[in-house]
Amino acid sequence: MDLADVALPHFDNHGVFEDDAFAALYGLIDDADGIVLAFPIYNWAPSAVAKSLVESTGATGDGRRSAWFDKVVTFVCAAGLPHSYMATGALASSLMMDFKCVVNPYVAYVSGRDWDEDMLGADRAARLEKTISVHIELAQLLSARTYTSDWEV
């Protein structure tokens, strides 16, 4: 789902849960074995929209359970410069520690320098292919897991 086409309200820990966009996004994430999050990097961090998606669909209370528990998560990032390749670290840590996600260690990070006109360079195209292949393999291997997670320390 392209968040540019969805008017997900800002996370407020209340009204967002009554919105149709929230219900659709929550359902997609909750039903998925794995999630590929593709987002831009701004100021050495994932976009606010990506973080708002995780905050809203990860929130619990009033009978809600986080949609993110036990998901395989892969990052595909677009950035202006190649210097922010570690910008996903905080988000990855949160997904792993809070929701027991398995975060794919292969990140497809593409900067403006990785394009030849409208074609992705061979190195980055190969990395994207490997990133998605690892994502699929992890999701398949973990689909038979016998545990489920919840809030736990």
N, CA, C and O atoms as a GROMACS GRO file, in nm:
protein
  612
    1MET      N    1   0.085  -0.117   0.000
    1MET     CA    2   0.000   0.000   0.000
    1MET      C    3   0.089   0.123   0.000
    1MET      O    4   0.186   0.129   0.075
    2ASP      N    5   0.058   0.218  -0.081
    2ASP     CA    6   0.133   0.342  -0.092
    2ASP      C    7   0.073   0.445   0.003
    2ASP      O    8  -0.040   0.488  -0.015
    3LEU      N    9   0.149   0.484   0.105
    3LEU     CA   10   0.097   0.578   0.204
    3LEU      C   11   0.072   0.716   0.146
    3LEU      O   12   0.003   0.797   0.207
    4ALA      N   13   0.128   0.744   0.028
    4ALA     CA   14   0.098   0.870  -0.039
    4ALA      C   15  -0.047   0.873  -0.086
    4ALA      O   16  -0.104   0.980  -0.107
    5ASP      N   17  -0.106   0.756  -0.103
    5ASP     CA   18  -0.245   0.746  -0.148
    5ASP      C   19  -0.343   0.726  -0.033
    5ASP      O   20  -0.463   0.716  -0.055
    6VAL      N   21  -0.292   0.721   0.090
    6VAL     CA   22  -0.375   0.695   0.207
    6VAL      C   23  -0.364   0.813   0.301
    6VAL      O   24  -0.254   0.858   0.333
    7ALA      N   25  -0.475   0.863   0.345
    7ALA     CA   26  -0.474   0.978   0.436
    7ALA      C   27  -0.479   0.928   0.580
    7ALA      O   28  -0.578   0.948   0.650
    8LEU      N   29  -0.371   0.863   0.624
    8LEU     CA   30  -0.363   0.817   0.763
    8LEU      C   31  -0.345   0.939   0.852
    8LEU      O   32  -0.250   1.016   0.833
    9PRO      N   33  -0.435   0.958   0.948
    9PRO     CA   34  -0.419   1.074   1.037
    9PRO      C   35  -0.291   1.063   1.118
    9PRO      O   36  -0.237   0.954   1.136
   10HIS      N   37  -0.244   1.176   1.167
   10HIS     CA   38  -0.129   1.176   1.257
   10HIS      C   39  -0.163   1.094   1.380
   10HIS      O   40  -0.277   1.093   1.426
   11PHE      N   41  -0.064   1.026   1.433
   11PHE     CA   42  -0.086   0.943   1.550
   11PHE      C   43  -0.117   1.030   1.671
   11PHE      O   44  -0.040   1.120   1.706
   12ASP      N   45  -0.231   1.003   1.734
   12ASP     CA   46  -0.271   1.078   1.853
   12ASP      C   47  -0.315   0.986   1.967
   12ASP      O   48  -0.361   1.033   2.071
   13ASN      N   49  -0.300   0.855   1.947
   13ASN     CA   50  -0.338   0.754   2.046
   13ASN      C   51  -0.485   0.757   2.081
   13ASN      O   52  -0.526   0.715   2.189
   14HIS      N   53  -0.566   0.809   1.987
   14HIS     CA   54  -0.711   0.810   2.010
   14HIS      C   55  -0.788   0.808   1.877
   14HIS      O   56  -0.834   0.703   1.833
   15GLY      N   57  -0.801   0.923   1.814
   15GLY     CA   58  -0.883   0.936   1.694
   15GLY      C   59  -0.833   0.857   1.575
   15GLY      O   60  -0.913   0.817   1.490
   16VAL      N   61  -0.704   0.833   1.566
   16VAL     CA   62  -0.649   0.758   1.454
   16VAL      C   63  -0.712   0.620   1.443
   16VAL      O   64  -0.727   0.567   1.333
   17PHE      N   65  -0.749   0.561   1.556
   17PHE     CA   66  -0.802   0.426   1.558
   17PHE      C   67  -0.944   0.418   1.502
   17PHE      O   68  -0.993   0.309   1.472
   18GLU      N   69  -1.010   0.530   1.487
   18GLU     CA   70  -1.146   0.534   1.432
   18GLU      C   71  -1.146   0.560   1.283
   18GLU      O   72  -1.253   0.563   1.222
   19ASP      N   73  -1.032   0.580   1.224
   19ASP     CA   74  -1.020   0.614   1.083
   19ASP      C   75  -1.019   0.490   0.994
   19ASP      O   76  -0.958   0.389   1.030
   20ASP      N   77  -1.086   0.496   0.878
   20ASP     CA   78  -1.090   0.383   0.784
   20ASP      C   79  -0.951   0.347   0.733
   20ASP      O   80  -0.922   0.229   0.712
   21ALA      N   81  -0.865   0.446   0.713
   21ALA     CA   82  -0.729   0.419   0.665
   21ALA      C   83  -0.653   0.336   0.767
   21ALA      O   84  -0.579   0.244   0.730
   22PHE      N   85  -0.670   0.367   0.894
   22PHE     CA   86  -0.606   0.288   0.999
   22PHE      C   87  -0.653   0.143   0.992
   22PHE      O   88  -0.571   0.051   0.996
   23ALA      N   89  -0.782   0.123   0.981
   23ALA     CA   90  -0.838  -0.014   0.978
   23ALA      C   91  -0.780  -0.093   0.860
   23ALA      O   92  -0.747  -0.210   0.875
   24ALA      N   93  -0.769  -0.030   0.744
   24ALA     CA   94  -0.716  -0.099   0.626
   24ALA      C   95  -0.568  -0.134   0.645
   24ALA      O   96  -0.527  -0.246   0.616
   25LEU      N   97  -0.489  -0.039   0.693
   25LEU     CA   98  -0.347  -0.063   0.713
   25LEU      C   99  -0.322  -0.165   0.823
   25LEU      O  100  -0.237  -0.253   0.809
   26TYR      N  101  -0.397  -0.154   0.931
   26TYR     CA  102  -0.383  -0.250   1.041
   26TYR      C  103  -0.411  -0.391   0.990
   26TYR      O  104  -0.336  -0.484   1.021
   27GLY      N  105  -0.519  -0.408   0.913
   27GLY     CA  106  -0.555  -0.539   0.860
   27GLY      C  107  -0.448  -0.597   0.769
   27GLY      O  108  -0.416  -0.716   0.778
   28LEU      N  109  -0.393  -0.514   0.681
   28LEU     CA  110  -0.287  -0.562   0.591
   28LEU      C  111  -0.165  -0.610   0.668
   28LEU      O  112  -0.110  -0.716   0.639
   29ILE      N  113  -0.123  -0.532   0.765
   29ILE     CA  114  -0.004  -0.567   0.842
   29ILE      C  115  -0.031  -0.688   0.930
   29ILE      O  116   0.052  -0.780   0.937
   30ASP      N  117  -0.144  -0.691   0.995
   30ASP     CA  118  -0.178  -0.801   1.084
   30ASP      C  119  -0.186  -0.934   1.010
   30ASP      O  120  -0.147  -1.038   1.064
   31ASP      N  121  -0.236  -0.932   0.887
   31ASP     CA  122  -0.252  -1.056   0.809
   31ASP      C  123  -0.125  -1.101   0.739
   31ASP      O  124  -0.117  -1.215   0.693
   32ALA      N  125  -0.026  -1.015   0.731
   32ALA     CA  126   0.096  -1.046   0.654
   32ALA      C  127   0.195  -1.129   0.733
   32ALA      O  128   0.204  -1.117   0.855
   33ASP      N  129   0.270  -1.214   0.662
   33ASP     CA  130   0.383  -1.284   0.723
   33ASP      C  131   0.505  -1.193   0.730
   33ASP      O  132   0.588  -1.205   0.820
   34GLY      N  133   0.514  -1.103   0.633
   34GLY     CA  134   0.628  -1.013   0.627
   34GLY      C  135   0.587  -0.881   0.565
   34GLY      O  136   0.490  -0.872   0.489
   35ILE      N  137   0.663  -0.778   0.600
   35ILE     CA  138   0.636  -0.642   0.552
   35ILE      C  139   0.763  -0.586   0.489
   35ILE      O  140   0.870  -0.593   0.548
   36VAL      N  141   0.749  -0.532   0.369
   36VAL     CA  142   0.857  -0.456   0.308
   36VAL      C  143   0.819  -0.310   0.324
   36VAL      O  144   0.722  -0.262   0.265
   37LEU      N  145   0.896  -0.239   0.405
   37LEU     CA  146   0.874  -0.096   0.427
   37LEU      C  147   0.967  -0.018   0.336
   37LEU      O  148   1.089  -0.023   0.352
   38ALA      N  149   0.911   0.052   0.242
   38ALA     CA  150   0.990   0.135   0.150
   38ALA      C  151   0.962   0.281   0.186
   38ALA      O  152   0.847   0.325   0.184
   39PHE      N  153   1.068   0.354   0.217
   39PHE     CA  154   1.049   0.492   0.261
   39PHE      C  155   1.174   0.574   0.231
   39PHE      O  156   1.283   0.520   0.213
   40PRO      N  157   1.155   0.706   0.226
   40PRO     CA  158   1.270   0.794   0.209
   40PRO      C  159   1.340   0.818   0.342
   40PRO      O  160   1.280   0.805   0.449
   41ILE      N  161   1.466   0.853   0.333
   41ILE     CA  162   1.544   0.892   0.449
   41ILE      C  163   1.554   1.045   0.446
   41ILE      O  164   1.599   1.104   0.348
   42TYR      N  165   1.512   1.107   0.554
   42TYR     CA  166   1.522   1.252   0.569
   42TYR      C  167   1.601   1.282   0.696
   42TYR      O  168   1.571   1.229   0.802
   43ASN      N  169   1.701   1.366   0.685
   43ASN     CA  170   1.778   1.409   0.801
   43ASN      C  171   1.826   1.290   0.883
   43ASN      O  172   1.815   1.290   1.006
   44TRP      N  173   1.880   1.189   0.817
   44TRP     CA  174   1.937   1.070   0.877
   44TRP      C  175   1.837   0.987   0.956
   44TRP      O  176   1.872   0.927   1.057
   45ALA      N  177   1.712   0.984   0.909
   45ALA     CA  178   1.609   0.906   0.978
   45ALA      C  179   1.499   0.866   0.879
   45ALA      O  180   1.478   0.935   0.779
   46PRO      N  181   1.429   0.756   0.907
   46PRO     CA  182   1.312   0.722   0.825
   46PRO      C  183   1.210   0.835   0.829
   46PRO      O  184   1.206   0.914   0.924
   47SER      N  185   1.129   0.843   0.728
   47SER     CA  186   1.030   0.950   0.720
   47SER      C  187   0.932   0.943   0.836
   47SER      O  188   0.909   0.837   0.893
   48ALA      N  189   0.874   1.057   0.869
   48ALA     CA  190   0.775   1.064   0.976
   48ALA      C  191   0.653   0.980   0.943
   48ALA      O  192   0.589   0.925   1.033
   49VAL      N  193   0.619   0.971   0.816
   49VAL     CA  194   0.502   0.891   0.776
   49VAL      C  195   0.525   0.744   0.807
   49VAL      O  196   0.435   0.676   0.855
   50ALA      N  197   0.646   0.694   0.780
   50ALA     CA  198   0.676   0.554   0.811
   50ALA      C  199   0.669   0.530   0.962
   50ALA      O  200   0.614   0.429   1.006
   51LYS      N  201   0.724   0.621   1.040
   51LYS     CA  202   0.720   0.606   1.185
   51LYS      C  203   0.578   0.617   1.238
   51LYS      O  204   0.542   0.545   1.331
   52SER      N  205   0.498   0.705   1.181
   52SER     CA  206   0.358   0.718   1.222
   52SER      C  207   0.279   0.591   1.193
   52SER      O  208   0.192   0.552   1.270
   53LEU      N  209   0.310   0.527   1.080
   53LEU     CA  210   0.246   0.399   1.047
   53LEU      C  211   0.275   0.296   1.155
   53LEU      O  212   0.184   0.228   1.202
   54VAL      N  213   0.400   0.284   1.195
   54VAL     CA  214   0.438   0.187   1.298
   54VAL      C  215   0.373   0.223   1.432
   54VAL      O  216   0.323   0.136   1.503
   55GLU      N  217   0.373   0.352   1.466
   55GLU     CA  218   0.314   0.393   1.593
   55GLU      C  219   0.165   0.361   1.599
   55GLU      O  220   0.118   0.309   1.700
   56SER      N  221   0.092   0.392   1.493
   56SER     CA  222  -0.052   0.371   1.498
   56SER      C  223  -0.090   0.224   1.492
   56SER      O  224  -0.174   0.179   1.569
   57THR      N  225  -0.030   0.150   1.403
   57THR     CA  226  -0.066   0.007   1.389
   57THR      C  227   0.004  -0.079   1.494
   57THR      O  228  -0.028  -0.197   1.508
   58GLY      N  229   0.097  -0.021   1.566
   58GLY     CA  230   0.166  -0.094   1.673
   58GLY      C  231   0.107  -0.067   1.809
   58GLY      O  232   0.141  -0.134   1.907
   59ALA      N  233   0.019   0.031   1.817
   59ALA     CA  234  -0.040   0.068   1.946
   59ALA      C  235  -0.139  -0.037   1.994
   59ALA      O  236  -0.206  -0.103   1.914
   60THR      N  237  -0.147  -0.051   2.124
   60THR     CA  238  -0.241  -0.146   2.184
   60THR      C  239  -0.330  -0.072   2.282
   60THR      O  240  -0.310   0.047   2.310
   61GLY      N  241  -0.426  -0.141   2.332
   61GLY     CA  242  -0.522  -0.081   2.425
   61GLY      C  243  -0.661  -0.090   2.368
   61GLY      O  244  -0.678  -0.107   2.247
   62ASP      N  245  -0.761  -0.080   2.453
   62ASP     CA  246  -0.901  -0.090   2.409
   62ASP      C  247  -0.925  -0.215   2.326
   62ASP      O  248  -1.000  -0.211   2.228
   63GLY      N  249  -0.861  -0.325   2.364
   63GLY     CA  250  -0.881  -0.451   2.293
   63GLY      C  251  -0.794  -0.470   2.171
   63GLY      O  252  -0.801  -0.574   2.106
   64ARG      N  253  -0.713  -0.371   2.137
   64ARG     CA  254  -0.625  -0.381   2.020
   64ARG      C  255  -0.495  -0.450   2.059
   64ARG      O  256  -0.442  -0.429   2.168
   65ARG      N  257  -0.445  -0.530   1.969
   65ARG     CA  258  -0.315  -0.593   1.981
   65ARG      C  259  -0.230  -0.540   1.866
   65ARG      O  260  -0.283  -0.523   1.756
   66SER      N  261  -0.106  -0.514   1.887
   66SER     CA  262  -0.020  -0.463   1.781
   66SER      C  263  -0.025  -0.554   1.659
   66SER      O  264  -0.022  -0.676   1.672
   67ALA      N  265  -0.032  -0.494   1.541
   67ALA     CA  266  -0.031  -0.570   1.416
   67ALA      C  267   0.109  -0.619   1.381
   67ALA      O  268   0.124  -0.702   1.292
   68TRP      N  269   0.212  -0.570   1.448
   68TRP     CA  270   0.350  -0.595   1.410
   68TRP      C  271   0.414  -0.716   1.475
   68TRP      O  272   0.523  -0.756   1.433
   69PHE      N  273   0.353  -0.776   1.575
   69PHE     CA  274   0.420  -0.885   1.645
   69PHE      C  275   0.460  -0.997   1.550
   69PHE      O  276   0.379  -1.043   1.468
   70ASP      N  277   0.586  -1.040   1.561
   70ASP     CA  278   0.641  -1.156   1.491
   70ASP      C  279   0.647  -1.144   1.339
   70ASP      O  280   0.648  -1.245   1.270
   71LYS      N  281   0.652  -1.024   1.287
   71LYS     CA  282   0.662  -1.006   1.141
   71LYS      C  283   0.808  -1.006   1.096
   71LYS      O  284   0.897  -0.967   1.172
   72VAL      N  285   0.830  -1.049   0.975
   72VAL     CA  286   0.959  -1.030   0.909
   72VAL      C  287   0.950  -0.893   0.842
   72VAL      O  288   0.857  -0.866   0.766
   73VAL      N  289   1.047  -0.807   0.870
   73VAL     CA  290   1.043  -0.670   0.817
   73VAL      C  291   1.170  -0.643   0.738
   73VAL      O  292   1.281  -0.672   0.782
   74THR      N  293   1.152  -0.588   0.619
   74THR     CA  294   1.262  -0.552   0.531
   74THR      C  295   1.250  -0.404   0.496
   74THR      O  296   1.141  -0.354   0.473
   75PHE      N  297   1.363  -0.336   0.494
   75PHE     CA  298   1.366  -0.194   0.460
   75PHE      C  299   1.420  -0.173   0.319
   75PHE      O  300   1.522  -0.231   0.281
   76VAL      N  301   1.352  -0.090   0.243
   76VAL     CA  302   1.397  -0.041   0.114
   76VAL      C  303   1.396   0.111   0.125
   76VAL      O  304   1.289   0.171   0.142
   77CYS      N  305   1.513   0.172   0.117
   77CYS     CA  306   1.525   0.315   0.145
   77CYS      C  307   1.576   0.394   0.026
   77CYS      O  308   1.660   0.347  -0.050
   78ALA      N  309   1.522   0.514   0.012
   78ALA     CA  310   1.568   0.608  -0.088
   78ALA      C  311   1.624   0.729  -0.016
   78ALA      O  312   1.562   0.780   0.078
   79ALA      N  313   1.740   0.775  -0.058
   79ALA     CA  314   1.802   0.890   0.007
   79ALA      C  315   1.875   0.975  -0.095
   79ALA      O  316   1.907   0.930  -0.205
   80GLY      N  317   1.899   1.097  -0.057
   80GLY     CA  318   1.972   1.187  -0.146
   80GLY      C  319   2.119   1.152  -0.156
   80GLY      O  320   2.178   1.159  -0.263
   81LEU      N  321   2.178   1.114  -0.043
   81LEU     CA  322   2.321   1.083  -0.038
   81LEU      C  323   2.343   0.945   0.024
   81LEU      O  324   2.256   0.896   0.096
   82PRO      N  325   2.456   0.883  -0.003
   82PRO     CA  326   2.482   0.749   0.051
   82PRO      C  327   2.522   0.747   0.199
   82PRO      O  328   2.544   0.639   0.253
   83HIS      N  329   2.532   0.860   0.264
   83HIS     CA  330   2.585   0.867   0.400
   83HIS      C  331   2.491   0.820   0.509
   83HIS      O  332   2.536   0.795   0.621
   84SER      N  333   2.364   0.808   0.482
   84SER     CA  334   2.265   0.776   0.586
   84SER      C  335   2.225   0.629   0.586
   84SER      O  336   2.114   0.596   0.629
   85TYR      N  337   2.311   0.542   0.540
   85TYR     CA  338   2.272   0.402   0.525
   85TYR      C  339   2.240   0.333   0.657
   85TYR      O  340   2.177   0.228   0.657
   86MET      N  341   2.281   0.390   0.770
   86MET     CA  342   2.249   0.330   0.900
   86MET      C  343   2.128   0.396   0.965
   86MET      O  344   2.102   0.373   1.084
   87ALA      N  345   2.055   0.476   0.892
   87ALA     CA  346   1.943   0.551   0.946
   87ALA      C  347   1.827   0.463   0.993
   87ALA      O  348   1.740   0.510   1.066
   88THR      N  349   1.825   0.339   0.952
   88THR     CA  350   1.715   0.250   0.992
   88THR      C  351   1.739   0.184   1.128
   88THR      O  352   1.653   0.111   1.177
   89GLY      N  353   1.853   0.209   1.188
   89GLY     CA  354   1.890   0.140   1.312
   89GLY      C  355   1.790   0.155   1.425
   89GLY      O  356   1.754   0.056   1.487
   90ALA      N  357   1.746   0.276   1.452
   90ALA     CA  358   1.652   0.298   1.563
   90ALA      C  359   1.517   0.231   1.535
   90ALA      O  360   1.458   0.170   1.624
   91LEU      N  361   1.469   0.244   1.413
   91LEU     CA  362   1.342   0.180   1.378
   91LEU      C  363   1.353   0.028   1.384
   91LEU      O  364   1.262  -0.039   1.432
   92ALA      N  365   1.464  -0.026   1.336
   92ALA     CA  366   1.487  -0.171   1.343
   92ALA      C  367   1.489  -0.218   1.488
   92ALA      O  368   1.428  -0.320   1.521
   93SER      N  369   1.559  -0.146   1.573
   93SER     CA  370   1.566  -0.183   1.714
   93SER      C  371   1.428  -0.181   1.779
   93SER      O  372   1.393  -0.272   1.855
   94SER      N  373   1.350  -0.080   1.749
   94SER     CA  374   1.216  -0.072   1.805
   94SER      C  375   1.129  -0.188   1.759
   94SER      O  376   1.058  -0.249   1.840
   95LEU      N  377   1.134  -0.220   1.630
   95LEU     CA  378   1.054  -0.332   1.578
   95LEU      C  379   1.097  -0.464   1.641
   95LEU      O  380   1.013  -0.549   1.672
   96MET      N  381   1.227  -0.482   1.661
   96MET     CA  382   1.276  -0.607   1.721
   96MET      C  383   1.243  -0.614   1.869
   96MET      O  384   1.192  -0.716   1.916
   97MET      N  385   1.270  -0.508   1.943
   97MET     CA  386   1.252  -0.512   2.088
   97MET      C  387   1.105  -0.502   2.128
   97MET      O  388   1.061  -0.574   2.218
   98ASP      N  389   1.030  -0.414   2.064
   98ASP     CA  390   0.890  -0.395   2.102
   98ASP      C  391   0.800  -0.506   2.049
   98ASP      O  392   0.717  -0.560   2.122
   99PHE      N  393   0.817  -0.541   1.922
   99PHE     CA  394   0.722  -0.629   1.855
   99PHE      C  395   0.779  -0.765   1.817
   99PHE      O  396   0.712  -0.844   1.751
  100LYS      N  397   0.902  -0.793   1.858
  100LYS     CA  398   0.968  -0.921   1.831
  100LYS      C  399   0.973  -0.952   1.681
  100LYS      O  400   0.967  -1.068   1.640
  101CYS      N  401   0.985  -0.847   1.602
  101CYS     CA  402   1.000  -0.865   1.457
  101CYS      C  403   1.138  -0.922   1.426
  101CYS      O  404   1.233  -0.902   1.502
  102VAL      N  405   1.147  -0.993   1.317
  102VAL     CA  406   1.274  -1.037   1.264
  102VAL      C  407   1.306  -0.939   1.151
  102VAL      O  408   1.238  -0.938   1.048
  103VAL      N  409   1.409  -0.858   1.170
  103VAL     CA  410   1.444  -0.756   1.072
  103VAL      C  411   1.550  -0.813   0.978
  103VAL      O  412   1.656  -0.857   1.022
  104ASN      N  413   1.520  -0.810   0.852
  104ASN     CA  414   1.611  -0.856   0.749
  104ASN      C  415   1.741  -0.775   0.757
  104ASN      O  416   1.736  -0.652   0.750
  105PRO      N  417   1.855  -0.840   0.772
  105PRO     CA  418   1.980  -0.765   0.780
  105PRO      C  419   2.023  -0.704   0.646
  105PRO      O  420   2.114  -0.621   0.641
  106TYR      N  421   1.960  -0.745   0.539
  106TYR     CA  422   1.989  -0.687   0.408
  106TYR      C  423   1.892  -0.572   0.382
  106TYR      O  424   1.771  -0.594   0.371
  107VAL      N  425   1.944  -0.453   0.374
  107VAL     CA  426   1.866  -0.333   0.348
  107VAL      C  427   1.899  -0.287   0.207
  107VAL      O  428   2.016  -0.281   0.168
  108ALA      N  429   1.798  -0.256   0.131
  108ALA     CA  430   1.820  -0.197  -0.001
  108ALA      C  431   1.819  -0.046   0.017
  108ALA      O  432   1.713   0.016   0.033
  109TYR      N  433   1.936   0.013   0.015
  109TYR     CA  434   1.954   0.156   0.036
  109TYR      C  435   2.003   0.216  -0.095
  109TYR      O  436   2.110   0.181  -0.145
  110VAL      N  437   1.924   0.306  -0.148
  110VAL     CA  438   1.956   0.364  -0.279
  110VAL      C  439   1.959   0.516  -0.266
  110VAL      O  440   1.864   0.577  -0.219
  111SER      N  441   2.069   0.574  -0.307
  111SER     CA  442   2.081   0.720  -0.304
  111SER      C  443   2.072   0.774  -0.447
  111SER      O  444   2.069   0.700  -0.545
  112GLY      N  445   2.067   0.904  -0.455
  112GLY     CA  446   2.059   0.969  -0.586
  112GLY      C  447   2.174   0.934  -0.677
  112GLY      O  448   2.159   0.938  -0.799
  113ARG      N  449   2.288   0.898  -0.621
  113ARG     CA  450   2.406   0.864  -0.701
  113ARG      C  451   2.398   0.725  -0.763
  113ARG      O  452   2.480   0.690  -0.847
  114ASP      N  453   2.299   0.646  -0.722
  114ASP     CA  454   2.289   0.507  -0.768
  114ASP      C  455   2.205   0.490  -0.894
  114ASP      O  456   2.177   0.377  -0.936
  115TRP      N  457   2.164   0.599  -0.954
  115TRP     CA  458   2.078   0.594  -1.072
  115TRP      C  459   2.155   0.640  -1.196
  115TRP      O  460   2.236   0.733  -1.190
  116ASP      N  461   2.129   0.574  -1.306
  116ASP     CA  462   2.179   0.617  -1.436
  116ASP      C  463   2.056   0.657  -1.516
  116ASP      O  464   1.989   0.573  -1.576
  117GLU      N  465   2.028   0.786  -1.514
  117GLU     CA  466   1.902   0.840  -1.567
  117GLU      C  467   1.787   0.776  -1.490
  117GLU      O  468   1.773   0.802  -1.371
  118ASP      N  469   1.705   0.695  -1.553
  118ASP     CA  470   1.592   0.635  -1.481
  118ASP      C  471   1.613   0.485  -1.453
  118ASP      O  472   1.518   0.414  -1.422
  119MET      N  473   1.737   0.439  -1.464
  119MET     CA  474   1.770   0.299  -1.438
  119MET      C  475   1.856   0.288  -1.312
  119MET      O  476   1.949   0.366  -1.292
  120LEU      N  477   1.823   0.192  -1.229
  120LEU     CA  478   1.902   0.166  -1.110
  120LEU      C  479   2.034   0.101  -1.153
  120LEU      O  480   2.034   0.012  -1.238
  121GLY      N  481   2.143   0.145  -1.095
  121GLY     CA  482   2.274   0.088  -1.129
  121GLY      C  483   2.280  -0.060  -1.097
  121GLY      O  484   2.205  -0.109  -1.012
  122ALA      N  485   2.368  -0.131  -1.163
  122ALA     CA  486   2.376  -0.278  -1.150
  122ALA      C  487   2.402  -0.322  -1.007
  122ALA      O  488   2.343  -0.420  -0.961
  123ASP      N  489   2.489  -0.252  -0.935
  123ASP     CA  490   2.521  -0.288  -0.797
  123ASP      C  491   2.398  -0.278  -0.707
  123ASP      O  492   2.370  -0.370  -0.630
  124ARG      N  493   2.326  -0.168  -0.716
  124ARG     CA  494   2.207  -0.149  -0.632
  124ARG      C  495   2.092  -0.239  -0.676
  124ARG      O  496   2.014  -0.284  -0.592
  125ALA      N  497   2.080  -0.265  -0.804
  125ALA     CA  498   1.976  -0.356  -0.853
  125ALA      C  499   2.000  -0.496  -0.798
  125ALA      O  500   1.906  -0.565  -0.759
  126ALA      N  501   2.126  -0.539  -0.796
  126ALA     CA  502   2.160  -0.671  -0.740
  126ALA      C  503   2.131  -0.674  -0.590
  126ALA      O  504   2.083  -0.775  -0.538
  127ARG      N  505   2.161  -0.564  -0.520
  127ARG     CA  506   2.134  -0.559  -0.376
  127ARG      C  507   1.984  -0.563  -0.349
  127ARG      O  508   1.940  -0.631  -0.256
  128LEU      N  509   1.905  -0.493  -0.428
  128LEU     CA  510   1.760  -0.496  -0.412
  128LEU      C  511   1.707  -0.637  -0.433
  128LEU      O  512   1.623  -0.685  -0.357
  129GLU      N  513   1.756  -0.703  -0.536
  129GLU     CA  514   1.712  -0.841  -0.564
  129GLU      C  515   1.748  -0.933  -0.448
  129GLU      O  516   1.665  -1.014  -0.405
  130LYS      N  517   1.869  -0.922  -0.396
  130LYS     CA  518   1.910  -1.007  -0.284
  130LYS      C  519   1.828  -0.975  -0.158
  130LYS      O  520   1.788  -1.066  -0.085
  131THR      N  521   1.803  -0.848  -0.134
  131THR     CA  522   1.725  -0.806  -0.018
  131THR      C  523   1.586  -0.868  -0.020
  131THR      O  524   1.539  -0.919   0.081
  132ILE      N  525   1.522  -0.865  -0.134
  132ILE     CA  526   1.387  -0.921  -0.146
  132ILE      C  527   1.392  -1.073  -0.139
  132ILE      O  528   1.303  -1.134  -0.081
  133SER      N  529   1.493  -1.135  -0.197
  133SER     CA  530   1.506  -1.282  -0.189
  133SER      C  531   1.523  -1.327  -0.044
  133SER      O  532   1.462  -1.425  -0.003
  134VAL      N  533   1.606  -1.256   0.032
  134VAL     CA  534   1.624  -1.291   0.173
  134VAL      C  535   1.493  -1.269   0.250
  134VAL      O  536   1.458  -1.350   0.336
  135HIS      N  537   1.423  -1.163   0.219
  135HIS     CA  538   1.294  -1.137   0.284
  135HIS      C  539   1.197  -1.254   0.263
  135HIS      O  540   1.135  -1.303   0.357
  136ILE      N  541   1.186  -1.298   0.140
  136ILE     CA  542   1.095  -1.409   0.108
  136ILE      C  543   1.137  -1.536   0.180
  136ILE      O  544   1.053  -1.607   0.236
  137GLU      N  545   1.266  -1.564   0.181
  137GLU     CA  546   1.314  -1.685   0.248
  137GLU      C  547   1.289  -1.679   0.398
  137GLU      O  548   1.244  -1.777   0.457
  138LEU      N  549   1.317  -1.566   0.460
  138LEU     CA  550   1.292  -1.552   0.604
  138LEU      C  551   1.144  -1.570   0.636
  138LEU      O  552   1.108  -1.640   0.731
  139ALA      N  553   1.057  -1.507   0.558
  139ALA     CA  554   0.913  -1.518   0.582
  139ALA      C  555   0.866  -1.662   0.566
  139ALA      O  556   0.783  -1.709   0.644
  140GLN      N  557   0.918  -1.733   0.466
  140GLN     CA  558   0.879  -1.873   0.447
  140GLN      C  559   0.928  -1.960   0.562
  140GLN      O  560   0.853  -2.043   0.613
  141LEU      N  561   1.052  -1.940   0.603
  141LEU     CA  562   1.108  -2.022   0.711
  141LEU      C  563   1.036  -1.996   0.844
  141LEU      O  564   1.015  -2.089   0.922
  142LEU      N  565   1.000  -1.872   0.869
  142LEU     CA  566   0.937  -1.839   0.997
  142LEU      C  567   0.786  -1.857   0.998
  142LEU      O  568   0.723  -1.842   1.102
  143SER      N  569   0.728  -1.888   0.885
  143SER     CA  570   0.582  -1.906   0.881
  143SER      C  571   0.536  -2.026   0.963
  143SER      O  572   0.419  -2.033   1.002
  144ALA      N  573   0.626  -2.119   0.989
  144ALA     CA  574   0.590  -2.238   1.067
  144ALA      C  575   0.631  -2.226   1.214
  144ALA      O  576   0.628  -2.325   1.287
  145ARG      N  577   0.669  -2.108   1.257
  145ARG     CA  578   0.711  -2.094   1.396
  145ARG      C  579   0.598  -2.133   1.491
  145ARG      O  580   0.481  -2.116   1.458
  146THR      N  581   0.633  -2.183   1.605
  146THR     CA  582   0.534  -2.235   1.700
  146THR      C  583   0.501  -2.136   1.811
  146THR      O  584   0.418  -2.166   1.896
  147TYR      N  585   0.564  -2.021   1.813
  147TYR     CA  586   0.540  -1.924   1.920
  147TYR      C  587   0.467  -1.801   1.866
  147TYR      O  588   0.469  -1.774   1.745
  148THR      N  589   0.405  -1.729   1.955
  148THR     CA  590   0.351  -1.596   1.925
  148THR      C  591   0.398  -1.503   2.036
  148THR      O  592   0.410  -1.544   2.151
  149SER      N  593   0.423  -1.382   2.000
  149SER     CA  594   0.474  -1.285   2.095
  149SER      C  595   0.367  -1.186   2.133
  149SER      O  596   0.265  -1.170   2.065
  150ASP      N  597   0.393  -1.121   2.244
  150ASP     CA  598   0.308  -1.013   2.293
  150ASP      C  599   0.401  -0.920   2.369
  150ASP      O  600   0.523  -0.939   2.367
  151TRP      N  601   0.347  -0.820   2.435
  151TRP     CA  602   0.433  -0.732   2.515
  151TRP      C  603   0.499  -0.815   2.622
  151TRP      O  604   0.432  -0.875   2.707
  152GLU      N  605   0.630  -0.820   2.620
  152GLU     CA  606   0.706  -0.893   2.720
  152GLU      C  607   0.847  -0.837   2.726
  152GLU      O  608   0.899  -0.786   2.626
  153VAL      N  609   0.908  -0.847   2.840
  153VAL     CA  610   1.043  -0.796   2.856
  153VAL      C  611   1.134  -0.912   2.887
  153VAL      O  612   1.254  -0.893   2.905
   0.00000   0.00000   0.00000
